[in-house]
Amino acid sequence: MEVILYIAAIIAAIGFLILCVSVGMTLFSLKAILSSLSGTLSGIEGQMEGVTRETTSLLSKTNSLAEDIQHKSEQLNSVVQAVKGIGESVNGLNNSVQQITSSVSKSVEQNEEKIAQVVQWSNVAMGIADKWKKRKIIEQETVSEDVYGFETVQVEKPKRKWGRK
């Protein structure tokens, strides 16, 4: 029976040896996987540092752009206010022009009869002036007498191409 104990101890020792060998092999393959995982994590860590730097740079640029936009917005507000002032001035000018136009219209309506009389008198004056000019032209173009008064010479009237008849 002692032999069975020795055989059992040898079998147990062989089983323990197989168990140790298989655990060792597993640990060696796990070591290769962990080393690959460590390299991957190192690469990711480097990339994260680059992303962090770029994010910080972008955040800085975004802040400067926001400040620039704020500054330009304030300047634009002053321009908008100036344009608003110009618009109000133009409205005031329009109102003034409308008031002047209405006052001129009222005075024209009030003096309409006088204006009509002035127009009539000016037409009469122009008619008289035209007749005066025609008379002078006719006098110059008509008959010219001889120095001694014996003969009269008829001069043909030249045909005028322009002017009043």
C-alpha positions in Angstrom: 0.0 0.0 0.0 2.9 2.1 0.4 3.5 1.7 -3.3 0.0 3.2 -4.1 0.9 6.2 -1.9 4.1 6.7 -3.9 2.3 6.3 -7.2 -0.3 8.7 -6.0 2.4 11.2 -4.9 4.2 10.8 -8.3 0.9 11.3 -10.2 0.1 14.3 -8.0 3.7 15.6 -8.6 3.3 15.1 -12.4 -0.2 16.9 -12.3 1.3 19.7 -10.4 4.2 19.9 -12.9 1.8 20.0 -15.8 -0.2 22.6 -14.0 2.9 24.7 -13.4 4.1 24.3 -17.0 0.6 25.3 -18.4 0.4 28.3 -16.0 3.9 29.3 -17.0 3.1 29.1 -20.7 -0.1 31.1 -20.1 1.9 33.8 -18.2 4.5 34.0 -21.0 1.7 34.5 -23.6 0.0 37.0 -21.3 3.3 38.8 -20.9 3.5 39.3 -24.7 -0.1 40.5 -24.8 0.5 42.9 -21.9 3.7 44.3 -23.5 1.7 44.9 -26.8 -1.1 46.5 -24.8 1.5 48.7 -23.0 2.9 49.9 -26.3 -0.6 50.6 -27.6 -1.3 52.6 -24.4 1.9 54.5 -24.8 1.0 55.5 -28.3 -2.5 56.5 -27.2 -1.0 58.6 -24.4 1.2 60.4 -26.9 -1.7 61.0 -29.2 -3.8 62.3 -26.2 -1.0 64.7 -25.4 -1.1 66.0 -29.0 -4.9 66.3 -28.9 -4.6 68.1 -25.6 -2.1 70.6 -27.0 -4.2 71.2 -30.1 -7.4 71.6 -28.0 -5.6 74.1 -25.8 -4.4 76.0 -28.9 -7.9 75.9 -30.4 -9.4 77.1 -27.1 -7.0 80.0 -27.0 -7.8 80.9 -30.6 -11.5 80.6 -30.0 -11.2 83.0 -27.0 -9.2 85.5 -29.0 -11.8 85.3 -31.8 -14.6 85.8 -29.3 -12.9 88.9 -28.0 -12.4 90.2 -31.5 -16.0 89.5 -32.4 -17.1 91.3 -29.2 -14.9 94.3 -30.1 -16.2 94.5 -33.7 -19.7 94.1 -32.4 -19.3 97.1 -30.2 -17.9 99.1 -33.2 -20.7 97.9 -35.3 -23.2 99.1 -32.7 -21.8 102.6 -32.9 -22.0 102.4 -36.7 -25.6 101.3 -36.5 -26.4 104.1 -34.1 -24.8 106.6 -36.5 -26.8 105.2 -39.4 -29.9 105.5 -37.2 -29.1 109.1 -36.6 -28.6 109.7 -40.3 -32.0 108.1 -40.9 -33.6 110.4 -38.3 -32.0 113.4 -40.0 -33.2 112.3 -43.4 -36.7 111.9 -41.9 -36.5 115.4 -40.5 -35.3 116.8 -43.8 -38.2 115.0 -45.6 -40.7 116.6 -43.1 -39.1 120.0 -43.7 -39.3 119.6 -47.5 -42.9 118.5 -47.2 -43.8 121.5 -45.1 -42.1 123.8 -47.5 -43.8 122.2 -50.5 -47.2 122.5 -48.8 -46.6 126.1 -47.9 -45.5 126.9 -51.5 -48.6 125.0 -52.8 -50.8 127.1 -50.5 -49.2 130.3 -51.5 -49.5 129.4 -55.2 -53.2 128.6 -54.6 -53.7 131.9 -52.8 -51.9 133.8 -55.6 -53.3 131.8 -58.5 -55.3 134.7 -59.9 -52.3 137.0 -59.7 -50.1 134.5 -61.4 -52.7 134.0 -64.2 -52.7 137.8 -64.7 -48.9 137.9 -64.8 -48.9 135.1 -67.4 -51.5 137.0 -69.5 -49.6 140.3 -69.3 -46.4 138.5 -70.2 -48.1 136.9 -73.2 -49.4 140.3 -74.3 -45.9 141.8 -73.9 -44.3 139.0 -75.9 -46.9 139.4 -78.6 -46.1 143.2 -78.8 -42.4 142.5 -78.9 -42.9 140.0 -81.8 -45.0 142.4 -83.7 -42.4 145.1 -83.2 -39.6 142.8 -84.5 -41.7 141.9 -87.5 -42.4 145.5 -88.2 -38.7 146.3 -88.2 -37.9 143.4 -90.5 -40.7 144.4 -92.9 -39.4 148.0 -92.9 -35.9 146.8 -93.8 -37.0 144.4 -96.5 -39.6 146.5 -98.3 -39.1 149.2 -100.9 -35.9 151.2 -101.1 -36.3 154.5 -102.9 -33.9 156.1 -105.3 -31.9 159.0 -103.9 -33.9 161.5 -106.1 -37.3 160.0 -105.3 -38.2 159.3 -108.9 -38.0 155.5 -108.9 -38.9 152.9 -106.4 -37.2 149.5 -106.6 -38.9 146.4 -105.3 -36.6 144.1 -103.5 -37.5 140.5 -103.2 -37.9 139.3 -99.7 -35.3 136.5 -98.9 -36.8 133.3 -97.8 -36.0 132.8 -94.1 -35.2 129.3 -93.1 -35.6 129.9 -89.3 -37.3 132.1 -86.8 -40.8 133.3 -86.5 -42.9 134.2 -89.6 
